[in-house]
Amino acid sequence: MKAILYGKPGEYKLSDVPVPEPGAGEVRIKITAAGVCGTDIHLHNGTFIGKYPLVPGHEMVGVIDKIGAGPNGIAAVSSFKTGQQVTMNGNYGCGECDACKKGKPLYCTNLTCLGCNGTGAFAEYMVVPERLVYDAEGLDVDTVVFTEPLACTCHGIDVLDMECGSDVLLIGAGSTGAMLAQMLIHGGAGNVTVAASKDFKLELMKRYGINDVVKIDKKDSKKSAAILKEFRPEGFDIVIDATGAPSVQQECLGLVKTGGTVMFYGVGKQDVDIPVNAYDIFAREITIKGSFAQVNSFPKALAMLRSGRIKTDGLITHRYSLDKWGEAMDTFKNDPSCHKIVLVP
C-alpha cells in the first residue's frame, strides 16, 4: 500500500509498505479521507511529540476492511462489521503510570497519539485497536473527518468550565476555531466575538451564528490588540487564543477583564517564551488555562455532529492525493484561501 513515511523530521517520501494485518482485538480500516492539522506541520518540522519513523495523520474516516482473528485463528467476535464507516480516536494512556491510575490518561507520561508517536492515517490502510474505533454510519465523509478536532474542542470547553452568560473573545478562525466558536455558543456563552485576519473566514463565522466578528491584522499583533480594546474597552470575561502565535498570545492578558480567564488553545511554539506581568495576574486574579488534546471526548463530538448543531460545511477548501503531500503543506502554509485540507488516498 501507499503511505507517507517520514524517516526523520523534514524527510518523507510516498512509500510502498506492506498492508498491515490486524491481530486479535484490532480492525483494519481502509482510509476514505484524512484531515490535515497544524500538528502535522509541527511534526514535519520536528516539533511536538513526534516519534520517527512515522506515518502521520490523526483525523480520519474510513471503512472497516478486516477484523482481526482471535486465538487459534478463530474469527473474532466484534461490535463492528466489514464495510462499516468508522472513525478512530488515536489518543490513549498506558494505564500503568500515576496519572492513568488516577483516571487522568491525558496526562499519561507515555501517552500514545496515533499519527504523532504511532502509525497514523496518511496511508491507504490503518490497523487500530477496536476499543479506539467509533461508528460513523449515516454521516457524510466530509462531516466525519472533523470528529477528532471537534473532540479536542469538546475537551477545551470542559477545561474552560465557562460561566453561563460569559462574554468571550476567540482569536483565530481556522477550522478548529470555527468549531470551538460554535461550541462556545452551545456551552452557554452570552456573546462570542471571533477575531481573524481573513474576510472569508469571518463571513463563515457569521453563517455559523457568531454574534460579532472583528477583522484584525495578522502581521501586527499590537495593532490587532488595539482594535480589540477599542471594540470592548472594558475587556472580555474570557479570551481564547486559537492561533498558537506567541505575538498574539502575549496580548491576551491585556484583553481580559479583572477576574477573567485566558485560555491557550492553539498549539504554541515549544521553544518560545512569552512575557507576562505576574503582578497583573496576581492583582487582577486572572486565571490562565491550557487545553492540550483529548482522550475521551469522541462520543461527545459524534453526538454534536449527528445532531447537526455543529456545522462543518464550507470548511474544506482543498483536497489532495497522498502523492501531493508536499503541495498540500505548501498550500497550508502559504495559500491565503486555505481553510481545511483533506487527503484522499
N, C-alpha and C positions, 0 to 999 in steps of 0.2 A: 504494500500500500504506500501511498504518498503521505509524507509528513514533513512539517517544517521543524528541522532539528538544529538546535544550537549546540556547538561543541564548547563554546565559551561565549561570554558577552561580546556582542558585535559581530560574531561569526556564525552564520547559519547557512543552510542550503536545503532545497527541497529534496528530500532523500527518499529512496526506496527502502522501506523497513518491513520486517515480517508482520503480517496481520496478527495481532495479539489473540491469544486463546484464553477464554475465561475459565477460571477454576471454580471450585465449589464456593458458593456464596457470591459469585460475580456474574455480571452480564456484559456482553459486548454490544456496544452502541455504534450504529452507522451514523456518522455525523451529517446532519442536514445543514446546519449553519452554526457559526461560532462568532460571537461578538468580539470586537477589538476594544480593549480597555486601555486607559492610560498606564495601567500597571504593566501591560505588555511592552510598552515603550521603555518603562523603567527597567524591565528585565533585559531588554535588548541592550541597554546601556550598562548593565551590570549592577544596578542598584536594586533596592527592595530585598526580597528574601529568596532570590533565585538559587537553584542548585543545578549545576550543569554536569553532563549533557542534559538538555531539556527540550521537550516538545511543549511550547506554551499553549495558552488558550484555556480560560476558565468560565466563559459564558457560552453555554452551548444548548442546542436542541438536536435531537436525533431520534432514531427508532431502534428498538431492541432487535438485534441481529442474531444473537445466540445467547442461550442461558447455560451457564457452566454446569457441568455434571457433578453429582455428588460422589460419595465414596464408591470405589469399585466401578466407576464409570456409569453408575445408575443416574438416569435423568433426575435433576434436582426439582424439588417442589418449589415453585416460585410464585410470588404475587404478581409477576409480570408475564407477558406473553410476547412472542416474536411478532414484529410489526407494530408494536405499540409505541406511540410517540411519548418521549420522556425528556426530562432534563435532569441534571445532576448537580448536587451540592458537593464540591470537592474539598471543603474545609472540615477537618476533624482532628480532635486531640488524640494523644497517645493512650489516655485512660489510666496512666500509671503515675504521672507527676503530681505534685502537690496541688496545682491548680485544677487539674482534671478531677482529682479526688474530692475537691471542694465544690465540684459542679460548675466550674468555670473553664470549659475547654478552650475558649477563645484565647485565654492567657497561657495555654499549654506551652511549655518550653520546647516541645518537639512538634509543634503544630504542622500538620500536613495541609498543603494547599495545592491540589492538582492543577497543573498549568503554571505553577510557580516553583515549587520544590518537588513536584511529582509530575508524571507524564500527563499532558493536557490534551486539548481538543483541536488543535490546529493540525488535523490529520483526517484521514478517511474513516478510521475506526478508533474506538477507545474502549478499554476494559475498565469497568468501575465496580467496586463492591455494591451489591444490591441495596444495602442499607442507605446508600447515598443517592439512590435514584428515586425520582418523583414522577408520578403520572402527569402527562400534559396533553392527554387526548382532548379533542374538541376545541383547542386553542390554535390560532393561526401561528405559523412558524415565526413570523415577524413579531409576534407578541411574546411567545415563549422564550425567545433569545434574550429577553430583558429580565428573566426571573432572577438571575444571580445579582445583577446590580440593584434591582428593586429590593431583594432580600437585604442587601447592605444598607439601603435607606431605611428599611423597617427597623434594623438594629440601631441605626442612628436616631430614629425617633424614640426608641426605647431608652437609649442612653440620655437623650436630651431631657426626657421627663418633663415636658413642657406644661406650664400652667395654662389652663384654658383662657382664651382671650388675648394671648400674648401678641405683641407687635414684633414681627420677625423680619429681619433682613437676611436674604440669601445672596451671596456674591458668587456668581458663576452660574451659567445656564447650559452647561453641557448636558448630555443625555441623562446622566445620573442626577445632576442638579435639577433637571426638568421633572424627574420622578420625585425627588425629595421635596420640591416645592409643592407638588400635589399631595404628598403625604402630610406635609405641614398643615395644609388646609383641612384634610380629613382628621388630623390629630388634634384639632381644636384651636388653631391659631385664630386670633381675631382679625389680623391682617398680615398678608405676606407681600413683601416687596422683593422683587428679583432685580439685581443689578448685573448687567453684562455689556459687552462691547459690540455685539453684533445684532443688527436690527432683526434679521430673520429669526434668531433665537428668541428675542423678546416678543416678537409677534406670535410665535408658537406658545410662549408662556401665557399670553392673553387668551389664546384659544383654549388653553387648559384651565382657565378660570382664575389666574393670578390677579389680585387686585391692582397692584401697582408695579410698573416696570420702569427702570431708570437706566439710561444709556451712560456708560462710563468709558473712560479711556484706558484700554488695556496696557498701554505703554507708559502711563503716568499715574501711579497709584496715589500720589499726593493730590493730584487734581481730582481723581475719582473720589477720594475721601472727602474733599471739599464739596463736591457735588452732592454727596450723600448727606453730609452735615447740613447743607442748605435745605435738602429735601425733608429731613427730620431733625431740626435743631436740638430737640430735647433728647435725641438718641433713640435706640431701639431696645426693647426688652431682651431680645436675643439676636446675636449676629453670628452667622454661619459662613465660614469660608469653604467654598467647594472648588476653589481653583488650585490650591496647593502651592501658589506662588508666594514666596517669602515677602515680597514687596507689598502684597495685598494683606497677608496675614498680620503684618506688623501695624496695619492701620485699624484692625478690628477693635482693639480696646478703646480707641478714641471715638468709636461709633456706638458703643453700648451704654445704656443708662446705668446709673448707680444701682447696685443690687442686681444687675443683669448677668447674662450668660454669654460667653463666647465659645463657639464650638469649631474645632478644626476638623473638617470632614474630608477635604481634598488631600490626596497623597502629597505631602510636602517633600522637600529635598533633605535627604538624610544628613548631609554634611554642611547644612546652612543653619546657623542660629539666627533668631530674630530678637531685637532689643525689646524689653518690656520694662515698664516702670513698676517695680514691686510695691512702692508706696501707694501708687494709684490703685493697684489691685487690692491692697490692704485697706486703704481708707474708704474706697467705694464698694468694698465687699463683692468684687467681681468673681464669678465662677468661670473657670476655664475647663472645657471638656474636650476629649478626643473621641472619634469614632473610627475604629480600625477596619473591621470587616464583619463577618458573622459566621456562626456555625449552626444555628438552629432556627433561622428565620425564613426558610423556604416555604413552609406551609402558609405563613402569613402573606408572603409575596404572591404565591399562586392564588390565594383567596382574593387578593386585591385585583389581580389580573382577570380572574374569572368573573368577578363582579362588574368589571368594566369601569370601576371608579378611578383606576389609574390608566391614563391614556398614553399610548406609545406611538400612535400614528403620526407620521411626519418626522420621526426622529432619525430613521435610517436614511442616509443620503448617498452612501457609496457601498458597492458590493464588488468583491474581488475573489478570484480563484486562488488556491494555495500558491501557485507559481507566481503570483503578483504580490507577494508579501512585501517586498521592498517598495513597490509602488504604493501599497496601502499605507505603509509607515510614512512615506513622504507626504501623502495626502493628509494623514492625521496631523502631521507637524506643520505643514505649510499651506494647505488649501483653506482659505477663509470660509468656503462654502460647506466644509465638512462638519457634520454633527455626529453621526454614528456610522461606523464602518462594520460590515459583516463579511466574514469569509465564508465562501460557499464551496466546499470540496467538490 
